[in-house]
Amino acid sequence: MSSVSTDEAMRRAIALAARGLGATSPNPVVGCVLLDADGEVAGEGFHAYAGGPHAEIVALAQAGKRARGGTAVVTLEPCDHTGRTGPCSHALIAAGVARVVIAVPDPNPVASGGAATLRAAGVQVELGVRTEEAEAGNIAWLTSMRRGWPYLIWKYAATLDGRSAAADGTSMWITSEAARIDVHALRGTVDAVIAGVGTVLADDPRLTARNLRDGTLAIRQPLRVVVDSSGRTPAEARVRDGAARTWVATAAEVGAGPDGKVDLAALLAELHHRGVRAALLEGGPTLAGAFLAAGLVDKIVGYVAPKLLGAGPTALLDAGVTTIADAIDLELTDVTQVGPDLRITALPRKREA
Ligand SMILES: NC(=O)c1ccc[n+]([C@@H]2O[C@H](COP(=O)([O-])OP(=O)(O)OC[C@H]3O[C@@H](n4cnc5c(N)ncnc54)[C@H](OP(=O)(O)O)[C@@H]3O)[C@@H](O)[C@H]2O)c1
């Protein structure tokens, strides 16, 4: 085997970390590559699920004695506290690791301090290798930890002329099966799926992550959240079917904004408190407009079907924009064809205060 650079090892650690996406909340995704004293890969690991061993521990176990005098290359600062597992900083010290290379410091005040502990034990610590790439791979968790509310993705489906239903209200199915399968995969990567009571009353969606062909539920289900100021969600609504946890968030429980409707910022803060780091807002147009107007959307994923309707409700209602100068500017980050449809991913540009 030949030696690898810490840069190469970090690239591998970032790819390893991504394998945990959707399964580690409320923890981050983390990858680790352990190089022995000769710079050869001796072990690697990733954090696969909350409560499971951390990436460093998996890599140390693989490396065994070869960890002594070696380098641990890790996407996030090793934790320094005892939670469901022991502190990784101590495990690295005990294994005799000489150097630790970290892409991103841990913003979590409970777990941070690993770098300082390592340095105090005489371990050489380097920060800042492939930081941007590692941040992108952990964007939902990092954003959520830094500011105290979940990373919010608004997903919608529309025709090429921006309609979400026909004039008679029919909307099944605007987009193709391939696009809907893609949405279910997206649901599997988040901790909560959010819909307004208007959508629940109109469409009675299940909001579960499942195999569309045979209906099998994914092992891990996001929390279903219905934003419902006065508790109008019917007892027999499918979101209450017991297939996944459901929270009907009312204004009485969460707090109300000046319009008497659920205070959306308070709703997100409460979701963060409940361990939600990434959430998928699935509409409808009224609720999506309210979230966008409040500047609470981090990413937009639009599925656009090659169909025209010419009439019928639009995918987005009032988002607080009355003049073109106030349009919500987006930065396109990806355009992919999914079956016959287009999936467009964009990030809202930050507005000047
Ligand atoms: N194309 C798509 O991607 C897509 C996705 C989802 C839905 N849809 C369509 O959208 C239609 C339903 O649209 P909709 O606009 O009536 O439903 P909606 O956006 O799902 O729900 C709107 C309701 O949410 C409640 N709400 C609670 N807090 C709010 C707040 N702070 N701001 C705004 N609303 C708040 C309000 O009812 P209360 O005041 O009673 O709380 C409001 O009437 C359906 O026909 C469905 O097919 C399309």
The ligand as a Gaussian input file, in Angstrom:
#p B3LYP/6-31G(d) Opt

LIG

0 1
 N      -47.750000      21.717000      -5.953000
 C      -47.323000      21.450000      -4.775000
 O      -46.124000      21.203000      -4.591000
 C      -48.255000      21.442000      -3.628000
 C      -47.797000      21.056000      -2.368000
 C      -48.681000      21.056000      -1.327000
 C      -50.002000      21.455000      -1.550000
 N      -50.409000      21.807000      -2.787000
 C      -51.784000      22.219000      -3.019000
 O      -52.052000      23.323000      -2.224000
 C      -53.443000      23.360000      -1.941000
 C      -53.658000      23.802000      -0.517000
 O      -53.120000      25.100000      -0.428000
 P      -53.287000      26.011000       0.820000
 O      -52.506000      27.237000       0.512000
 O      -54.720000      26.109000       1.196000
 O      -52.635000      25.110000       1.946000
 P      -51.389000      25.190000       2.905000
 O      -50.422000      26.229000       2.508000
 O      -50.926000      23.800000       3.076000
 O      -52.089000      25.592000       4.257000
 C      -52.445000      26.910000       4.483000
 C      -52.966000      27.016000       5.868000
 O      -51.909000      26.851000       6.809000
 C      -52.335000      27.430000       8.003000
 N      -51.294000      28.208000       8.650000
 C      -50.927000      28.081000       9.952000
 N      -49.994000      28.975000      10.256000
 C      -49.757000      29.700000       9.158000
 C      -48.907000      30.796000       8.888000
 N      -48.107000      31.312000       9.819000
 N      -48.934000      31.317000       7.653000
 C      -49.718000      30.809000       6.695000
 N      -50.549000      29.762000       6.885000
 C      -50.592000      29.215000       8.121000
 C      -53.499000      28.356000       7.667000
 O      -54.693000      27.772000       8.141000
 P      -55.130000      28.085000       9.667000
 O      -55.238000      29.574000       9.751000
 O      -56.375000      27.339000       9.865000
 O      -54.033000      27.576000      10.492000
 C      -53.511000      28.357000       6.166000
 O      -54.788000      28.526000       5.611000
 C      -53.965000      21.983000      -2.214000
 O      -54.862000      22.054000      -3.303000
 C      -52.752000      21.192000      -2.582000
 O      -53.043000      20.290000      -3.616000
 C      -49.566000      21.808000      -3.814000

